[in-house]
């Protein structure tokens, strides 16, 4: 299992979560909500790093390798006491000035069977 490099993102970082559910409106204002799956809330972190060329290369290479292999990776979010499994399906690397880069990425929580 691969672990994301120990390079801290810029803080604060926004975390988003939306339950996977379906609602059905009944008569007289009643509503039924159905949840899908055991882990129906999948958090996402929108992260940004402001780093030098070396760190930018390390992050980009790591994310590229995981994406090519279709693998999840371990990363410890700021609100967790331990590392969890994540996927990154999109990221952007932008050169700001010589030897300084900005990387933005969205990490999505993954629930895998061991």
Residue pairs with C-beta under 8 A, 6 or more apart in sequence:
1 73
1 74
2 62
2 65
2 66
2 71
2 73
2 74
3 73
3 74
3 75
3 83
4 62
4 73
4 74
4 75
4 86
5 55
5 58
5 59
5 62
7 49
7 51
7 55
7 58
7 59
8 49
9 47
9 48
9 49
10 47
10 48
10 49
10 50
11 78
13 45
13 46
13 47
13 48
13 78
14 45
14 46
15 43
15 44
15 45
15 46
15 77
15 79
16 43
16 44
16 45
16 46
17 41
17 42
17 43
17 44
18 41
18 42
19 35
19 40
19 41
20 35
20 36
20 37
20 40
20 41
20 42
21 33
21 34
21 35
21 36
21 40
22 33
22 34
22 36
23 31
23 32
23 33
23 34
24 31
24 32
24 33
24 34
25 31
26 32
38 111
39 109
39 111
42 108
42 109
42 111
43 77
43 108
43 109
44 106
44 107
44 108
44 109
45 77
45 86
45 106
45 107
46 104
46 105
46 106
47 104
47 105
47 106
47 107
48 102
48 103
48 104
49 55
49 56
49 59
49 101
49 102
49 103
50 96
50 100
50 101
50 102
51 59
51 100
51 101
51 103
52 99
52 100
52 101
53 99
53 100
53 101
55 101
56 93
56 101
56 103
59 103
59 105
60 91
60 93
60 103
62 73
63 88
63 91
63 105
66 72
66 73
66 87
66 88
67 88
67 89
72 85
72 86
72 87
72 110
72 112
73 85
73 86
73 87
73 88
74 83
74 84
74 85
74 86
75 83
75 84
75 86
75 107
76 82
76 83
76 84
77 84
77 107
84 109
85 109
85 110
85 111
85 112
86 107
86 108
86 109
86 110
87 107
87 108
87 110
88 105
88 106
88 107
88 108
89 106
89 108
90 105
90 106
91 103
91 104
91 105
91 106
92 103
92 104
92 105
93 101
93 102
93 103
94 101
94 102
94 103
94 104
95 101
96 102
